[in-house]
Amino acid sequence: MRKGKLIVIDGTDGSGKKTQIDLLHKKLEKEGYKIEKVDFPRYYTSFYGKMVGRYLTGEFGDTYETSPYLTSLLYAGDRLLAKNQIEKWLNQGKIVLTNRYVPANLAHQSAKLAPKERDKFIKWLLELEYKVHKLPKEDVVIFLYVPAVTAQKLLDKKGHRDYLGGFKKDIHERNIKFLIDSENQYKKLVKRYKWYIIECTQNKKILPREAIADKIWQVVQKIIKH
């Protein structure tokens, strides 16, 4: 039995996942917990993460042109390479924070498919990640929700990312239809798997990061005390 907790922070593109993970990391350390964190995909340090970066530049085709089954293997491979380290941390009793995890693959890649094909894909992906690759199951998924239209404005403010070459946005971020399709898939999966959803906007404006962090902390407290 592992002694630690695996906490996943996911969210729509531009929702401030990294910022919130950094704030949560500091809060947990202040409370005396031992913390590790991983950002997925690992664009610069992982063989598969580098391939994800190439996919996101559009090298293998546009968003809806690429098979979600094949694309998912890249993201899943990146997590597989991190599996042993994550398990080691959990067995040491640490809290592991991840910026995205299996849920991101479930939402983004299933969003490419026709609605009638999505359940088949989700079943396949869950088998791949948790049964074939035997990834550690997350203790909680916290989904940061920012509507796609608002998120687009936030994405415009993102800084340079080396893995995208000369592109300002990746093929997901510059396709508003895909962002909306992914958003809708996330909402369905939140209900299906009982993930926690954090509303990050009010009156179409993003909430202060401290306010969002407080909402996340309310959820995390329940998880770490069990």
C-alpha positions as CSV (number, residue, x, y, z in Angstrom):
1,M,0.0,0.0,0.0
2,R,1.4,3.4,-1.0
3,K,1.7,6.0,1.7
4,G,1.6,9.2,-0.4
5,K,-1.1,11.0,-2.4
6,L,-1.2,11.7,-6.2
7,I,-3.0,15.0,-6.8
8,V,-3.8,15.9,-10.4
9,I,-4.4,19.5,-11.4
10,D,-6.0,19.7,-14.9
11,G,-7.9,22.4,-16.7
12,T,-8.8,24.1,-19.9
13,D,-5.9,25.6,-21.8
14,G,-5.0,29.0,-20.3
15,S,-6.5,28.2,-16.9
16,G,-3.3,28.8,-14.9
17,K,-2.5,25.2,-13.9
18,K,1.2,25.8,-13.4
19,T,0.6,28.9,-11.3
20,Q,-1.8,27.0,-9.1
21,I,0.4,24.0,-8.7
22,D,3.3,26.3,-7.6
23,L,1.0,28.0,-5.0
24,L,-0.3,24.6,-3.8
25,H,3.3,23.3,-3.5
26,K,4.3,26.2,-1.3
27,K,1.2,25.8,0.8
28,L,1.7,22.1,1.4
29,E,5.4,22.6,2.2
30,K,4.4,25.3,4.7
31,E,2.1,22.7,6.3
32,G,5.0,20.3,6.7
33,Y,4.4,17.9,3.8
34,K,7.1,16.5,1.5
35,I,6.2,17.4,-2.1
36,E,7.2,16.4,-5.6
37,K,5.7,17.7,-8.8
38,V,5.7,16.8,-12.4
39,D,4.6,18.8,-15.5
40,F,3.2,16.7,-18.3
41,P,4.0,16.6,-21.1
42,R,7.7,16.8,-20.4
43,Y,8.6,18.5,-23.6
44,Y,12.4,18.8,-23.0
45,T,13.4,15.8,-20.9
46,S,11.4,12.9,-22.2
47,F,11.7,11.0,-25.5
48,Y,7.9,10.9,-25.8
49,G,7.5,14.4,-24.5
50,K,9.7,15.7,-27.3
51,M,7.4,13.8,-29.8
52,V,4.4,15.5,-28.2
53,G,6.0,18.8,-28.9
54,R,6.5,17.9,-32.5
55,Y,2.8,16.9,-32.7
56,L,1.7,20.2,-31.2
57,T,3.6,22.2,-33.9
58,G,1.5,20.5,-36.5
59,E,4.3,18.3,-37.9
60,F,2.1,15.2,-38.1
61,G,-1.0,17.0,-39.3
62,D,-3.6,19.3,-37.9
63,T,-5.6,18.6,-34.8
64,Y,-8.5,16.7,-36.3
65,E,-6.3,15.0,-38.9
66,T,-4.3,13.0,-36.4
67,S,-5.7,9.8,-34.9
68,P,-6.5,10.2,-31.2
69,Y,-5.4,6.6,-30.7
70,L,-1.9,7.2,-32.1
71,T,-1.5,10.6,-30.6
72,S,-2.5,9.3,-27.2
73,L,0.4,6.8,-27.3
74,L,2.9,9.7,-27.2
75,Y,1.3,11.3,-24.1
76,A,0.9,7.9,-22.5
77,G,4.5,7.0,-23.2
78,D,5.7,10.2,-21.5
79,R,3.8,9.2,-18.4
80,L,5.0,5.6,-18.6
81,L,8.6,6.9,-18.5
82,A,7.8,8.8,-15.2
83,K,5.9,5.9,-13.6
84,N,8.8,4.4,-11.6
85,Q,9.8,7.8,-10.1
86,I,6.2,8.6,-9.2
87,E,5.7,5.3,-7.5
88,K,8.9,5.7,-5.6
89,W,7.8,9.1,-4.3
90,L,4.4,7.7,-3.3
91,N,5.9,4.8,-1.5
92,Q,8.1,7.3,0.4
93,G,4.9,9.0,1.6
94,K,5.2,12.1,-0.5
95,I,2.5,14.1,-2.0
96,V,2.9,14.2,-5.8
97,L,1.4,17.0,-7.8
98,T,1.0,16.7,-11.5
99,N,0.2,19.3,-14.1
100,R,-2.1,17.2,-16.3
101,Y,-2.2,13.4,-16.2
102,V,-4.4,10.7,-17.8
103,P,-7.6,12.8,-17.6
104,A,-6.1,15.3,-20.1
105,N,-5.7,12.5,-22.7
106,L,-9.2,11.4,-22.0
107,A,-10.7,14.8,-22.7
108,H,-8.6,16.2,-25.4
109,Q,-8.2,13.2,-27.6
110,S,-11.8,11.9,-27.3
111,A,-12.9,15.4,-28.3
112,K,-11.5,14.7,-31.8
113,L,-14.0,11.9,-32.3
114,A,-17.7,11.8,-33.2
115,P,-19.8,11.5,-30.0
116,K,-20.8,7.9,-30.8
117,E,-17.1,6.8,-30.9
118,R,-16.0,8.4,-27.7
119,D,-16.9,5.8,-25.2
120,K,-15.0,3.1,-27.1
121,F,-11.9,5.3,-27.2
122,I,-12.2,6.2,-23.4
123,K,-12.4,2.5,-22.6
124,W,-9.4,1.7,-24.7
125,L,-7.4,4.6,-23.2
126,L,-8.2,3.6,-19.6
127,E,-7.0,0.1,-20.4
128,L,-3.8,1.4,-21.9
129,E,-2.9,3.7,-19.1
130,Y,-4.0,1.8,-16.0
131,K,-4.0,-1.9,-17.0
132,V,-1.3,-2.2,-19.7
133,H,1.1,0.6,-18.4
134,K,-0.1,0.1,-14.8
135,L,0.2,3.8,-14.0
136,P,-0.6,4.7,-10.3
137,K,-4.2,5.9,-10.0
138,E,-4.7,9.4,-8.9
139,D,-6.3,10.2,-5.6
140,V,-8.0,13.2,-6.9
141,V,-8.5,15.2,-10.1
142,I,-9.0,19.0,-9.7
143,F,-10.3,20.6,-12.9
144,L,-9.7,24.3,-13.4
145,Y,-12.5,25.6,-15.6
146,V,-12.1,28.6,-17.8
147,P,-14.5,29.0,-20.7
148,A,-12.7,28.6,-24.1
149,V,-13.5,32.1,-25.2
150,T,-11.9,33.6,-22.1
151,A,-9.1,31.1,-22.2
152,Q,-8.2,32.3,-25.8
153,K,-7.5,35.8,-24.4
154,L,-5.3,34.3,-21.7
155,L,-3.4,32.2,-24.1
156,D,-2.5,35.3,-26.1
157,K,-0.4,36.4,-23.0
158,K,1.7,33.2,-22.8
159,G,5.4,33.6,-23.3
160,H,7.7,31.9,-25.8
161,R,7.9,28.1,-25.6
162,D,10.9,26.6,-27.3
163,Y,9.2,23.3,-28.2
164,L,6.8,25.2,-30.5
165,G,9.6,26.7,-32.6
166,G,8.4,29.9,-34.1
167,F,4.7,29.3,-33.3
168,K,2.9,31.4,-30.6
169,K,0.2,28.8,-30.0
170,D,0.1,25.0,-30.5
171,I,-2.4,23.4,-32.9
172,H,-4.8,22.8,-30.0
173,E,-4.7,26.4,-28.8
174,R,-5.2,28.0,-32.1
175,N,-8.3,26.0,-32.9
176,I,-11.2,27.5,-31.1
177,K,-13.5,24.6,-32.2
178,F,-11.2,22.1,-30.7
179,L,-11.0,24.1,-27.4
180,I,-14.8,24.2,-27.2
181,D,-15.1,20.4,-28.0
182,S,-12.4,19.7,-25.3
183,E,-14.2,21.9,-22.8
184,N,-17.5,20.1,-23.4
185,Q,-15.7,16.7,-23.0
186,Y,-14.1,17.8,-19.7
187,K,-17.5,18.8,-18.4
188,K,-18.9,15.3,-19.2
189,L,-15.9,13.5,-17.7
190,V,-16.1,15.6,-14.5
191,K,-19.6,14.3,-13.9
192,R,-18.8,10.8,-14.9
193,Y,-15.7,10.3,-12.8
194,K,-16.7,12.8,-10.0
195,W,-13.7,15.0,-10.5
196,Y,-13.7,18.3,-8.6
197,I,-14.4,21.4,-10.7
198,I,-13.1,24.8,-9.8
199,E,-14.8,27.7,-11.4
200,C,-12.0,30.2,-12.2
201,T,-14.1,33.0,-13.6
202,Q,-16.8,35.3,-12.5
203,N,-18.7,37.7,-14.8
204,K,-16.5,36.5,-17.7
205,K,-13.3,37.7,-15.8
206,I,-10.6,35.5,-14.3
207,L,-10.6,35.4,-10.5
208,P,-7.5,36.4,-8.6
209,R,-5.1,33.6,-8.4
210,E,-5.3,33.6,-4.6
211,A,-9.1,33.1,-4.7
212,I,-8.6,30.1,-7.0
213,A,-5.9,28.7,-4.8
214,D,-8.2,28.9,-1.8
215,K,-10.8,26.9,-3.6
216,I,-8.2,24.3,-4.5
217,W,-7.0,24.1,-0.9
218,Q,-10.5,23.3,0.3
219,V,-10.5,20.2,-1.9
220,V,-6.9,19.2,-1.1
221,Q,-7.4,19.3,2.6
222,K,-10.1,16.6,2.4
223,I,-7.8,14.4,0.4
224,I,-4.6,14.6,2.5
225,K,-6.5,14.0,5.7
226,H,-7.7,10.5,4.6
